[in-house]
């Protein structure tokens, strides 16, 4: 592939040079090679050497040196169990993905349970891959501003420009954005006023078997409101709404389980069996970006887990 000259679009403006190159080139070029190109001056911005963390402006020209894209013929003929076949862009684009709100510069999607937010070992299908397939001509790859666990369903805000990615992330960090979850939990959660949960969470367990636990770690806070209760086969269950005040890994699952109310379907944290993990991000409010924007969607749970 020859030397290429690419123009920074308004949607890409504000990114660091290394970020820009990684997003433009995708998985075809390793991050280490990109950094080496920049350090050795093979990458130029408007004809000048630049540093990996220099911010780019719209209209600037970036020189990308010759490189060989991934060659499919070099891939293993038979992927092992940890390397499933990679889905083609057309196959990914054909998989339904509900877009519940389109603001032009960001969208809100309903992530189904079982779909990872980002790529990882053992799976080729994920939310970011589906978004890239749905928006193949986008100058800035659609990027989730936050994430949900693989088995958690519900709303995720996705930025279509770098500037809006920063704005969304800042709104979430400073609590301008409001995220609400619904969950069915074991036992009888008291109804009435919301209960504030505050803990320190830390990772415990052997590699590959880690899980979060209450201990000494990062602060986690959430408010839980009891909505209704149900009795199934003699066992009590409660539907609760959780307002997430921090965004720790497995936070809701850990905090509820530590108080004797694990989520239905959450075997990792002691939950009773159910039709999947009954945790759903049902409402997202973004007042700092669009006045009065509230996006909501009901959970996909089958009966008898619906509200009586």
C-alpha positions as CSV (number, residue, x, y, z in Angstrom):
1,X,0.0,0.0,0.0
2,X,1.5,3.4,-1.0
3,X,1.8,6.5,1.2
4,X,-1.6,8.0,1.9
5,X,-2.7,11.5,2.8
6,X,-5.9,11.8,4.9
7,X,-7.8,14.8,5.9
8,X,-9.0,15.2,9.5
9,X,-12.8,15.6,9.4
10,X,-14.8,17.8,11.8
11,X,-16.2,14.6,13.4
12,X,-12.6,13.4,14.2
13,X,-11.2,16.8,15.4
14,X,-9.8,16.9,18.9
15,X,-8.4,13.4,19.0
16,X,-4.8,12.7,19.8
17,X,-2.8,11.7,16.8
18,X,-2.3,8.1,18.0
19,X,-6.1,7.8,18.7
20,X,-6.8,9.1,15.2
21,X,-4.5,6.7,13.5
22,X,-5.8,3.7,15.6
23,X,-9.4,4.5,14.7
24,X,-8.6,5.2,11.0
25,X,-6.6,2.0,10.6
26,X,-8.6,-0.2,12.8
27,X,-7.1,-3.6,13.5
28,X,-5.0,-3.6,10.4
29,X,-2.0,-2.0,12.1
30,X,-0.8,-2.8,15.7
31,X,-0.7,0.1,18.2
32,X,3.0,-0.5,18.7
33,X,3.7,0.1,15.0
34,X,1.7,3.3,15.0
35,X,3.7,4.6,17.9
36,X,7.0,3.7,16.1
37,X,5.8,5.5,12.9
38,X,5.1,8.7,14.9
39,X,8.4,8.6,16.9
40,X,10.5,8.0,13.7
41,X,8.7,10.8,11.8
42,X,7.1,8.5,9.2
43,X,3.7,10.1,10.2
44,X,3.5,13.8,9.4
45,X,0.8,16.4,10.2
46,X,0.7,19.2,7.6
47,X,4.2,18.1,6.6
48,X,5.7,18.4,10.1
49,X,6.7,15.8,12.7
50,X,4.3,15.4,15.5
51,X,3.9,13.6,18.8
52,X,1.5,10.8,19.6
53,X,-0.6,12.8,22.0
54,X,-0.8,16.0,19.9
55,X,-4.4,17.0,19.3
56,X,-5.6,17.3,15.7
57,X,-7.8,20.0,14.2
58,X,-10.3,19.6,11.4
59,X,-8.8,20.1,8.0
60,X,-5.2,19.0,8.9
61,X,-3.5,16.5,6.6
62,X,-2.0,13.4,8.1
63,X,0.6,11.4,6.2
64,X,0.3,7.6,6.7
65,X,3.3,5.5,5.6
66,X,3.0,2.4,3.4
67,X,1.6,-0.6,5.3
68,X,0.2,-4.0,4.5
69,X,-3.4,-4.5,5.6
70,X,-4.4,-7.8,7.2
71,X,-4.3,-10.7,4.8
72,X,-7.2,-13.1,5.3
73,X,-5.1,-15.8,3.7
74,X,-2.7,-15.7,6.7
75,X,-5.5,-16.5,9.2
76,X,-5.7,-20.0,10.5
77,X,-7.8,-22.3,8.4
78,X,-9.7,-23.6,11.4
79,X,-10.1,-21.3,14.3
80,X,-9.8,-22.9,17.7
81,X,-12.4,-22.7,20.5
82,X,-11.0,-19.4,21.7
83,X,-11.0,-17.8,18.2
84,X,-14.5,-18.0,16.6
85,X,-14.9,-17.2,13.0
86,X,-15.0,-13.5,12.3
87,X,-18.3,-12.2,11.0
88,X,-18.2,-10.2,7.8
89,X,-19.4,-6.5,7.9
90,X,-22.4,-7.5,5.8
91,X,-23.3,-10.2,8.3
92,X,-22.9,-7.8,11.2
93,X,-25.0,-5.2,9.4
94,X,-27.8,-7.7,8.9
95,X,-28.1,-8.4,12.6
96,X,-30.9,-6.2,14.1
97,X,-29.8,-3.4,16.5
98,X,-32.4,-1.1,17.9
99,X,-31.6,2.6,17.7
100,X,-34.1,4.3,20.0
101,X,-32.8,7.9,19.6
102,X,-30.8,9.6,16.9
103,X,-29.6,13.1,17.7
104,X,-27.3,13.4,14.7
105,X,-24.1,13.5,16.6
106,X,-24.9,10.7,19.0
107,X,-27.4,7.8,19.2
108,X,-28.9,5.7,21.9
109,X,-29.1,2.0,21.3
110,X,-30.8,-0.9,23.1
111,X,-28.1,-3.5,23.6
112,X,-29.5,-7.1,23.8
113,X,-28.4,-9.4,26.6
114,X,-25.6,-11.7,25.6
115,X,-23.8,-9.1,23.4
116,X,-20.5,-7.7,24.6
117,X,-20.0,-4.0,24.3
118,X,-16.4,-4.3,23.1
119,X,-14.4,-7.0,21.3
120,X,-12.5,-9.6,23.3
121,X,-11.1,-13.0,23.4
122,X,-13.6,-15.7,22.5
123,X,-16.0,-13.6,20.5
124,X,-16.1,-11.6,17.3
125,X,-19.6,-10.2,17.6
126,X,-20.0,-7.2,19.8
127,X,-21.8,-3.8,19.9
128,X,-18.9,-1.8,18.4
129,X,-18.5,-4.3,15.5
130,X,-22.2,-4.0,14.7
131,X,-22.1,-0.2,14.9
132,X,-19.1,-0.1,12.5
133,X,-21.0,-2.4,10.1
134,X,-24.1,-0.2,10.3
135,X,-22.1,3.0,9.7
136,X,-19.4,1.9,7.3
137,X,-18.9,5.4,5.9
138,X,-18.8,7.3,9.2
139,X,-15.7,9.5,9.5
140,X,-15.6,8.7,13.2
141,X,-16.2,5.1,14.3
142,X,-19.3,5.1,16.5
143,X,-18.0,4.7,20.0
144,X,-20.0,3.8,23.2
145,X,-19.6,6.4,25.9
146,X,-20.1,3.8,28.6
147,X,-20.6,0.1,28.7
148,X,-22.8,-2.7,30.0
149,X,-21.9,-6.2,31.1
150,X,-22.3,-8.8,28.4
151,X,-25.4,-10.3,30.0
152,X,-27.0,-6.9,30.9
153,X,-29.5,-5.5,28.4
154,X,-30.5,-2.0,27.8
155,X,-29.5,1.5,26.8
156,X,-26.1,2.7,25.8
157,X,-25.3,6.2,24.4
158,X,-23.0,6.1,21.4
159,X,-21.0,9.1,20.1
160,X,-20.7,9.7,16.3
161,X,-18.1,12.4,16.7
162,X,-15.1,12.7,19.0
163,X,-16.3,15.9,20.5
164,X,-19.6,14.3,21.5
165,X,-17.8,11.3,22.9
166,X,-16.0,13.6,25.3
167,X,-19.2,15.5,26.1
168,X,-21.1,12.3,26.8
169,X,-18.3,10.9,29.0
170,X,-18.1,14.1,31.0
171,X,-21.9,14.2,31.5
172,X,-21.7,10.7,32.9
173,X,-18.6,11.4,35.0
174,X,-20.1,14.5,36.6
175,X,-23.6,12.9,37.0
176,X,-25.3,15.3,34.6
177,X,-26.5,12.1,33.0
178,X,-28.9,9.8,34.9
179,X,-28.8,6.1,34.4
180,X,-31.6,3.9,35.8
181,X,-31.7,0.1,35.9
182,X,-34.5,-2.4,36.7
183,X,-33.6,-5.7,38.3
184,X,-35.5,-8.7,39.9
185,X,-33.7,-9.7,43.1
186,X,-34.2,-12.5,45.5
187,X,-36.0,-11.8,48.7
188,X,-38.2,-8.9,49.9
189,X,-36.7,-5.5,49.3
190,X,-38.5,-2.8,51.3
191,X,-40.7,-0.4,49.4
192,X,-40.9,3.3,50.2
193,X,-37.9,5.6,50.2
194,X,-34.8,4.9,48.1
195,X,-32.0,3.2,50.0
196,X,-28.4,4.6,49.5
197,X,-25.8,1.8,49.0
198,X,-22.2,2.9,49.7
199,X,-19.3,0.4,49.5
200,X,-15.7,-0.1,48.7
201,X,-15.3,-2.7,45.9
202,X,-12.3,-4.8,45.1
203,X,-11.5,-7.6,42.7
204,X,-10.9,-11.0,44.4
205,X,-10.2,-14.5,43.1
206,X,-7.7,-16.4,41.0
207,X,-7.0,-15.3,37.4
208,X,-9.9,-16.2,35.2
209,X,-12.2,-16.6,38.2
210,X,-12.1,-13.0,39.5
211,X,-15.2,-11.3,40.8
212,X,-15.9,-8.1,42.7
213,X,-16.5,-8.1,46.4
214,X,-17.1,-5.6,49.2
215,X,-13.8,-4.8,50.8
216,X,-11.1,-2.2,50.4
217,X,-11.0,-0.7,47.0
218,X,-12.8,1.9,44.9
219,X,-15.9,3.7,46.3
220,X,-19.2,2.6,44.8
221,X,-22.6,4.3,45.4
222,X,-26.1,3.6,44.2
223,X,-29.7,4.3,45.2
224,X,-32.2,1.4,45.2
225,X,-36.0,1.8,45.2
226,X,-38.3,-1.1,45.8
227,X,-41.1,-1.2,43.2
228,X,-43.1,-4.4,43.7
229,X,-42.8,-7.9,45.0
230,X,-43.8,-11.3,43.6
231,X,-43.9,-14.9,45.0
232,X,-42.9,-17.7,42.7
233,X,-43.0,-21.3,43.9
234,X,-43.0,-20.1,47.4
235,X,-40.0,-17.9,47.0
236,X,-40.1,-14.1,47.4
237,X,-38.7,-11.8,44.7
238,X,-38.6,-8.0,44.4
239,X,-38.4,-5.7,41.4
240,X,-36.1,-2.7,42.2
241,X,-35.0,0.3,40.3
242,X,-31.3,1.2,40.7
243,X,-29.9,4.7,40.2
244,X,-26.2,4.3,39.5
245,X,-24.1,7.0,41.1
246,X,-20.7,5.5,40.2
247,X,-19.7,3.1,37.4
248,X,-17.7,0.3,38.9
249,X,-17.3,-3.2,37.4
250,X,-20.2,-5.4,38.4
251,X,-21.3,-2.8,40.9
252,X,-25.0,-3.4,41.0
253,X,-24.6,-7.1,41.0
254,X,-22.0,-7.0,43.9
255,X,-23.9,-4.4,46.0
256,X,-27.2,-6.2,45.9
257,X,-25.7,-9.6,46.4
258,X,-23.7,-8.4,49.4
259,X,-27.0,-7.4,51.1
260,X,-28.6,-10.8,50.5
261,X,-30.5,-9.8,47.4
262,X,-28.7,-11.3,44.4
263,X,-30.1,-10.7,41.0
264,X,-32.2,-13.4,39.4
265,X,-30.1,-15.3,36.8
266,X,-26.7,-14.1,38.3
267,X,-25.0,-17.3,39.2
268,X,-21.7,-15.6,39.6
269,X,-22.9,-13.6,42.5
270,X,-25.3,-16.2,44.1
271,X,-28.5,-15.4,42.3
272,X,-31.3,-17.9,41.8
273,X,-31.9,-19.4,38.4
274,X,-33.9,-17.4,35.9
275,X,-34.4,-16.7,32.2
276,X,-31.1,-15.0,31.9
277,X,-29.7,-12.1,34.0
278,X,-32.7,-9.9,34.9
279,X,-30.8,-6.6,34.9
280,X,-31.8,-4.0,32.4
281,X,-30.7,-0.4,31.8
282,X,-34.1,1.0,31.2
283,X,-33.8,4.8,31.3
284,X,-31.1,7.3,30.3
285,X,-31.4,11.0,30.9
286,X,-28.9,13.4,29.2
287,X,-29.9,16.9,30.3
288,X,-26.4,18.3,29.8
289,X,-26.5,17.6,26.1
290,X,-30.1,17.9,24.9
291,X,-32.6,19.7,27.1
292,X,-35.2,17.2,28.5
293,X,-33.8,14.2,26.6
294,X,-35.1,11.1,28.3
295,X,-34.8,7.7,26.5
296,X,-36.4,4.6,28.0
297,X,-37.3,1.1,27.0
298,X,-38.9,-1.7,28.9
299,X,-37.0,-4.9,29.7
300,X,-37.3,-7.9,27.4
301,X,-38.1,-10.3,30.3
302,X,-40.8,-13.0,29.8
303,X,-43.6,-13.7,32.3
304,X,-43.8,-14.2,35.2
305,X,-41.0,-11.7,35.7
306,X,-43.0,-8.8,34.3
307,X,-44.6,-6.4,36.9
308,X,-47.8,-8.1,38.1
